[in-house]
Each structure stands twice: as structure tokens, then as C-alpha cells.
Amino acid sequence: MAVMNGDGTRVDVGRGLEREIALLARHTALVNKSLSAQELDRSAYLLLSRLEISDPMTLKELADAFGLDISTVNRQTAALLRHGLAEKIPDPDGGAARRLRPTTAGLAALGRDRTRNIDGINALVGDWDERDRRDLVALLRRLNEGIERRQGLHWPRD
């Protein structure tokens, strides 16, 4: 199946989606890199976002949730702990593994960065009509949920 490109040429839908998703990832990384006010790096932002919407999690649960190797998550959470953005607590159910939860400082930093991100996105789509903005959210959610199903992962949404 083909769609019309901006210059009037026909482009395969899969090719068009691949290009736009790759560009979106690139633009997002560049925008975040240029925002000197961002407090958190990408991994800290994502880890704190997940911990914010769930009960405290073990390293294994976090690794499983992100589909990452436990050593990667261990390194990333060590940075959170070092900077006082998360803390380890005993398992409330009496298990041996300690669990991570965000600290007040971690949630505050996450909130400030999230507000900057939302403000930046709203500035980009502020002149779009409401229906287009809602459609974009719905389509991106559908795409992400499809990716999650394919990977066997689930990202809770509030």
C-alpha cells in the first residue's frame, strides 16, 4: 500500500512509517539534548516514570518490564540511588530482594522534566486543531501497545 509523500510522490506506507518514526526518535533525542534545563537523562526519566506508576519494584522486575539485561538496569538504578532520586526498601511481602521506589526528590525532578517536555510538545502542536491532537495521541498509543504486545511487555498507563 502506498501513500502520498509531501512532494506528491507515492511512498510505501511501511517505508513512510519507518522514516517518520526514525526521525521522531532523532528529533526527540536532539530536543532533549539541547534542553540544558533537563535534570534527568533518558534512562533516569524512563525508570522514574515506571516506578512512579507502580508499586516498588525489584531489579529483576524492572529488567523484565523494560526487556533489558539485569546488569544494565543495575547500572542505571545505581545512578538513581547515587543521586538520591530513588531508594531501596525492604520487600513489604517479606521477600529477600530489596525494592526500588522513587524519592520525593526523584519525583520532583521527574515532574519538572515532564512539565518541560509537555510544554515543548504543546508548543509544537499548539496550532493543530483539537481533533488532530487527540488522533495523534490515540494512534501513538495504538502503535506503542502493538509494540508492547509483540515484545510481550506492558507499560501501565494512568
BELQUIFEN-V144081 format. One record per helix or strand of 2 or more residues. SS is the DSSP state (a for helix, b for strand). FROM is the first residue (numbers start at 1). LEN is the number of residues. If there is no record, write none. Layout:
SS;FROM;LEN  SS;FROM;LEN
//
This chain:
b;2;3  b;10;3  a;13;22  a;42;11  a;59;8  a;70;13  b;86;4  b;99;4  a;104;22  a;130;22
//
